[in-house]
Amino acid sequence: MRASQQDFENAMNQVKLLKQDPGNQVKLKLYALYEQLINSATCLPKPGVVDMVNKAKWEAWNALGSQPKESARQNYVDLVSSLSPSSDTSSQGTHGANEKVQESKHIVVTYEDGITKIMFNRPAKKNAINFQMYQEIMLALKNASTDNSAITVFTGAGDYYCSGNDLTNFTSAAGGMEEAANRSTVGLKEFVNTFIDFPKPLVAVVNGPAIGIAVTLLGLFDVVYASDKATFHTPFTHLGQGPEVCSSYTFPKIIGSAKAAEVLLFGKKLTAREACAHGLVSEVFPDSTFEKEVWTRLRAYAKLPPNSMRISKELIRKNEKDKLYEVNAEECTTLKTRVLSDEYINGIMNFLSRKAKL
């Protein structure tokens, strides 16, 4: 059922009763939707360049384009509803200190000191990512992109950061390998694009070994901090697979063509110091002080002006987005072919066989 005029008026009253400031991004969106409803689509003159406040309001309104008033009303009511205390915490626009905002069996998302932390929480499986976790991570990123946090941080529970894909994704899928190939490549493309599109500073706190997709994803992060116990390994060729998550483009650019070939083609494992020397890692910390030093620094970064950080990231990344989309699509097409190849199937079986003997 579409929101009525009474729903809209109730929502305006709810805004006045909010106990916490929803943040500038939310307020700008509310303003834009309100103007779309109250005024005509051509009545707002563009302010001058130096009028920064009204310029921001105008840009928020202009971004709505020719959105019908019915849609604007519904969006306004939905947005206000998401800010109310009774809403599910995973979609709230504001958070209290040290608040758990999303929790599933294997992904835990918390908010504290302006930081949204997304933690791989499957330590018994070395934080390997299963199909369900992909969906939960995308949901966490979607929520984090619009909440009041300044930065978003990934880390792992236990001794590992993340051991990459749970390879039983492919052996236990209903419909067999072909179904698994279709499902995984479609899902992977969407998953990677979610990281490409993420608007806020994205930081990896690599607390231990990272394998496979956990490594290639780092090419889409803005900053990577690592414990000196961390290692970085992409054994794709051993599994009859190929590069993923845009690493065929990002790794040669970040660590150089020769080192990228050694890592992606031959599966050379990098220590944290080596990864830092080649530019994949921003800084390495002693494991004994890793958590304290990194989180102290991140809490300080989270106090920086959030809109300034978003704008700066957009300027840094915007000229590469189309290229990353293109590479992601091409890699996913190749992955689908590789997953159905004899080399890949034999690689998976050999891996699982070795694992069973341990």
MITOR-696423 format. One record per residue (C-alpha): residue number from 1; residue in one letter; x, y, z. Coordinates in steps of 0.25 Angstrom, whole numbers, m for minus. Example, Ala and Ser with C-alpha at 12.3 -4.5 7.8 and 13.67 -1.06 7.14 Angstrom:
BEGIN
[pt 1 A [49 m18 31]] [pt 2 S [55 m4 29]] 
! end
This chain:
BEGIN
[pt 1 M [0 0 0]] [pt 2 R [5 14 m4]] [pt 3 A [8 24 7]] [pt 4 S [m4 34 9]] [pt 5 Q [m3 49 11]] [pt 6 Q [m6 46 26]] [pt 7 D [6 36 26]] [pt 8 F [14 47 21]] [pt 9 E [10 57 32]] [pt 10 N [12 47 42]] [pt 11 A [26 44 37]] [pt 12 M [29 59 38]] [pt 13 N [24 59 53]] [pt 14 Q [33 47 55]] [pt 15 V [45 55 50]] [pt 16 K [43 66 61]] [pt 17 L [43 55 72]] [pt 18 L [56 48 68]] [pt 19 K [65 48 80]] [pt 20 Q [78 46 72]] [pt 21 D [83 54 60]] [pt 22 P [82 45 48]] [pt 23 G [94 52 41]] [pt 24 N [95 61 30]] [pt 25 Q [94 51 19]] [pt 26 V [80 47 24]] [pt 27 K [76 61 27]] [pt 28 L [79 65 12]] [pt 29 K [71 53 7]] [pt 30 L [59 57 16]] [pt 31 Y [60 71 11]] [pt 32 A [61 67 m4]] [pt 33 L [49 58 m3]] [pt 34 Y [41 69 5]] [pt 35 E [44 79 m6]] [pt 36 Q [40 69 m17]] [pt 37 L [26 67 m10]] [pt 38 I [24 82 m6]] [pt 39 N [29 89 m18]] [pt 40 S [29 87 m33]] [pt 41 A [41 80 m40]] [pt 42 T [46 93 m46]] [pt 43 C [44 104 m35]] [pt 44 L [58 102 m28]] [pt 45 P [69 111 m34]] [pt 46 K [83 106 m33]] [pt 47 P [91 114 m23]] [pt 48 G [104 120 m25]] [pt 49 V [117 112 m23]] [pt 50 V [121 119 m10]] [pt 51 D [107 116 m4]] [pt 52 M [112 102 1]] [pt 53 V [100 99 10]] [pt 54 N [89 102 0]] [pt 55 K [98 96 m11]] [pt 56 A [98 83 m4]] [pt 57 K [83 84 m2]] [pt 58 W [80 87 m16]] [pt 59 E [89 76 m21]] [pt 60 A [82 66 m12]] [pt 61 W [68 71 m18]] [pt 62 N [74 71 m32]] [pt 63 A [78 56 m31]] [pt 64 L [64 52 m30]] [pt 65 G [61 56 m44]] [pt 66 S [47 55 m48]] [pt 67 Q [43 45 m37]] [pt 68 P [28 45 m36]] [pt 69 K [22 51 m24]] [pt 70 E [16 38 m20]] [pt 71 S [30 32 m20]] [pt 72 A [36 43 m12]] [pt 73 R [25 42 m1]] [pt 74 Q [27 27 0]] [pt 75 N [42 29 1]] [pt 76 Y [41 40 11]] [pt 77 V [32 31 20]] [pt 78 D [41 19 18]] [pt 79 L [53 27 22]] [pt 80 V [47 33 34]] [pt 81 S [42 19 38]] [pt 82 S [56 14 37]] [pt 83 L [60 24 48]] [pt 84 S [50 21 58]] [pt 85 P [55 13 71]] [pt 86 S [45 2 68]] [pt 87 S [52 m1 54]] [pt 88 D [61 m13 53]] [pt 89 T [75 m9 57]] [pt 90 S [82 m14 44]] [pt 91 S [75 m3 36]] [pt 92 Q [75 9 46]] [pt 93 G [82 22 42]] [pt 94 T [88 24 55]] [pt 95 H [94 15 66]] [pt 96 G [98 16 80]] [pt 97 A [112 13 85]] [pt 98 N [117 m1 84]] [pt 99 E [104 m5 78]] [pt 100 K [102 m19 71]] [pt 101 V [95 m15 58]] [pt 102 Q [95 m28 50]] [pt 103 E [98 m42 55]] [pt 104 S [97 m56 48]] [pt 105 K [104 m69 51]] [pt 106 H [116 m65 43]] [pt 107 I [116 m50 41]] [pt 108 V [115 m40 53]] [pt 109 V [114 m25 50]] [pt 110 T [116 m15 61]] [pt 111 Y [116 0 62]] [pt 112 E [125 8 72]] [pt 113 D [132 21 72]] [pt 114 G [128 25 57]] [pt 115 I [133 11 52]] [pt 116 T [125 0 46]] [pt 117 K [132 m13 48]] [pt 118 I [129 m25 40]] [pt 119 M [135 m37 45]] [pt 120 F [137 m51 39]] [pt 121 N [132 m60 51]] [pt 122 R [134 m74 47]] [pt 123 P [148 m77 54]] [pt 124 A [146 m93 54]] [pt 125 K [146 m92 38]] [pt 126 K [157 m81 38]] [pt 127 N [146 m71 34]] [pt 128 A [144 m78 21]] [pt 129 I [132 m71 13]] [pt 130 N [120 m79 10]] [pt 131 F [109 m75 1]] [pt 132 Q [100 m69 12]] [pt 133 M [112 m60 17]] [pt 134 Y [113 m54 3]] [pt 135 Q [98 m49 5]] [pt 136 E [101 m44 19]] [pt 137 I [113 m37 15]] [pt 138 M [106 m29 4]] [pt 139 L [95 m26 14]] [pt 140 A [105 m21 24]] [pt 141 L [111 m12 13]] [pt 142 K [98 m7 9]] [pt 143 N [94 m3 23]] [pt 144 A [108 3 26]] [pt 145 S [107 12 13]] [pt 146 T [96 20 19]] [pt 147 D [98 19 34]] [pt 148 N [105 30 42]] [pt 149 S [118 23 42]] [pt 150 A [130 30 37]] [pt 151 I [138 18 32]] [pt 152 T [136 3 31]] [pt 153 V [146 m8 35]] [pt 154 F [147 m23 32]] [pt 155 T [154 m32 42]] [pt 156 G [154 m47 46]] [pt 157 A [150 m54 59]] [pt 158 G [161 m64 64]] [pt 159 D [175 m67 58]] [pt 160 Y [171 m65 43]] [pt 161 Y [166 m53 36]] [pt 162 C [159 m61 25]] [pt 163 S [163 m74 18]] [pt 164 G [155 m70 5]] [pt 165 N [143 m78 m1]] [pt 166 D [138 m90 6]] [pt 167 L [141 m100 m5]] [pt 168 T [129 m108 m1]] [pt 169 N [120 m97 m7]] [pt 170 F [123 m105 m20]] [pt 171 T [122 m119 m16]] [pt 172 S [109 m118 m7]] [pt 173 A [101 m109 m16]] [pt 174 A [88 m114 m20]] [pt 175 G [88 m117 m35]] [pt 176 G [103 m121 m35]] [pt 177 M [115 m113 m41]] [pt 178 E [108 m106 m52]] [pt 179 E [97 m100 m43]] [pt 180 A [109 m96 m33]] [pt 181 A [116 m90 m45]] [pt 182 N [104 m82 m49]] [pt 183 R [100 m78 m35]] [pt 184 S [115 m74 m31]] [pt 185 T [118 m66 m43]] [pt 186 V [105 m58 m43]] [pt 187 G [107 m55 m28]] [pt 188 L [121 m52 m28]] [pt 189 K [119 m41 m39]] [pt 190 E [109 m34 m30]] [pt 191 F [117 m36 m18]] [pt 192 V [130 m30 m24]] [pt 193 N [122 m18 m30]] [pt 194 T [117 m16 m16]] [pt 195 F [131 m13 m11]] [pt 196 I [134 m5 m24]] [pt 197 D [122 4 m21]] [pt 198 F [124 6 m6]] [pt 199 P [125 21 m3]] [pt 200 K [132 22 10]] [pt 201 P [147 19 14]] [pt 202 L [148 3 15]] [pt 203 V [159 m2 24]] [pt 204 A [164 m17 25]] [pt 205 V [170 m20 39]] [pt 206 V [177 m33 35]] [pt 207 N [179 m41 48]] [pt 208 G [184 m54 42]] [pt 209 P [186 m62 29]] [pt 210 A [177 m57 17]] [pt 211 I [175 m67 6]] [pt 212 G [168 m66 m8]] [pt 213 I [157 m56 m9]] [pt 214 A [161 m50 5]] [pt 215 V [174 m46 m2]] [pt 216 T [168 m41 m15]] [pt 217 L [158 m33 m9]] [pt 218 L [169 m24 m2]] [pt 219 G [171 m18 m16]] [pt 220 L [158 m11 m14]] [pt 221 F [160 m6 0]] [pt 222 D [166 8 3]] [pt 223 V [175 4 14]] [pt 224 V [180 m10 19]] [pt 225 Y [187 m11 33]] [pt 226 A [193 m25 36]] [pt 227 S [199 m32 48]] [pt 228 D [213 m37 46]] [pt 229 K [206 m51 47]] [pt 230 A [198 m49 35]] [pt 231 T [201 m56 21]] [pt 232 F [195 m54 8]] [pt 233 H [193 m66 m2]] [pt 234 T [185 m67 m15]] [pt 235 P [186 m82 m19]] [pt 236 F [177 m81 m31]] [pt 237 T [185 m88 m41]] [pt 238 H [187 m100 m31]] [pt 239 L [171 m101 m32]] [pt 240 G [171 m99 m47]] [pt 241 Q [164 m86 m45]] [pt 242 G [168 m72 m49]] [pt 243 P [169 m58 m43]] [pt 244 E [156 m52 m37]] [pt 245 V [151 m39 m31]] [pt 246 C [158 m30 m41]] [pt 247 S [171 m35 m37]] [pt 248 S [176 m37 m51]] [pt 249 Y [175 m22 m52]] [pt 250 T [178 m17 m38]] [pt 251 F [189 m26 m34]] [pt 252 P [199 m22 m46]] [pt 253 K [195 m8 m43]] [pt 254 I [198 m9 m28]] [pt 255 I [209 m18 m27]] [pt 256 G [215 m18 m41]] [pt 257 S [213 m28 m52]] [pt 258 A [225 m37 m49]] [pt 259 K [221 m39 m34]] [pt 260 A [206 m40 m38]] [pt 261 A [209 m51 m47]] [pt 262 E [217 m58 m37]] [pt 263 V [206 m57 m27]] [pt 264 L [194 m60 m36]] [pt 265 L [200 m70 m46]] [pt 266 F [209 m78 m37]] [pt 267 G [202 m75 m23]] [pt 268 K [214 m69 m16]] [pt 269 K [211 m67 m2]] [pt 270 L [214 m53 3]] [pt 271 T [218 m49 18]] [pt 272 A [212 m37 23]] [pt 273 R [225 m30 22]] [pt 274 E [226 m34 7]] [pt 275 A [212 m30 4]] [pt 276 C [215 m16 11]] [pt 277 A [228 m14 3]] [pt 278 H [220 m17 m10]] [pt 279 G [208 m7 m6]] [pt 280 L [197 m17 m4]] [pt 281 V [198 m14 11]] [pt 282 S [198 0 17]] [pt 283 E [206 m3 30]] [pt 284 V [210 m15 38]] [pt 285 F [209 m16 53]] [pt 286 P [215 m25 64]] [pt 287 D [204 m36 67]] [pt 288 S [206 m33 82]] [pt 289 T [201 m18 80]] [pt 290 F [193 m20 67]] [pt 291 E [179 m18 72]] [pt 292 K [182 m7 81]] [pt 293 E [190 1 71]] [pt 294 V [181 m1 60]] [pt 295 W [168 2 67]] [pt 296 T [174 14 74]] [pt 297 R [178 20 60]] [pt 298 L [164 16 54]] [pt 299 R [156 23 65]] [pt 300 A [164 36 62]] [pt 301 Y [162 35 47]] [pt 302 A [147 33 50]] [pt 303 K [146 47 56]] [pt 304 L [150 53 42]] [pt 305 P [139 60 34]] [pt 306 P [132 49 28]] [pt 307 N [127 56 16]] [pt 308 S [141 61 13]] [pt 309 M [146 46 13]] [pt 310 R [134 42 4]] [pt 311 I [137 53 m6]] [pt 312 S [152 50 m6]] [pt 313 K [150 35 m8]] [pt 314 E [140 38 m20]] [pt 315 L [151 47 m26]] [pt 316 I [161 36 m24]] [pt 317 R [153 24 m30]] [pt 318 K [143 30 m40]] [pt 319 N [152 29 m52]] [pt 320 E [154 14 m50]] [pt 321 K [140 10 m47]] [pt 322 D [136 6 m61]] [pt 323 K [149 m1 m63]] [pt 324 L [147 m9 m50]] [pt 325 Y [132 m13 m54]] [pt 326 E [138 m18 m68]] [pt 327 V [149 m26 m61]] [pt 328 N [139 m32 m51]] [pt 329 A [130 m36 m62]] [pt 330 E [141 m43 m70]] [pt 331 E [147 m50 m58]] [pt 332 C [133 m56 m54]] [pt 333 T [131 m61 m68]] [pt 334 T [144 m68 m68]] [pt 335 L [142 m73 m54]] [pt 336 K [129 m80 m59]] [pt 337 T [137 m87 m70]] [pt 338 R [148 m91 m60]] [pt 339 V [139 m96 m49]] [pt 340 L [133 m106 m60]] [pt 341 S [147 m111 m65]] [pt 342 D [154 m124 m61]] [pt 343 E [166 m116 m55]] [pt 344 Y [157 m109 m45]] [pt 345 I [149 m121 m41]] [pt 346 N [161 m129 m39]] [pt 347 G [168 m118 m31]] [pt 348 I [156 m117 m22]] [pt 349 M [155 m132 m20]] [pt 350 N [170 m133 m17]] [pt 351 F [169 m122 m7]] [pt 352 L [157 m128 0]] [pt 353 S [164 m142 0]] [pt 354 R [177 m136 6]] [pt 355 K [168 m128 16]] [pt 356 A [161 m141 20]] [pt 357 K [174 m148 24]] [pt 358 L [178 m137 33]] 
! end
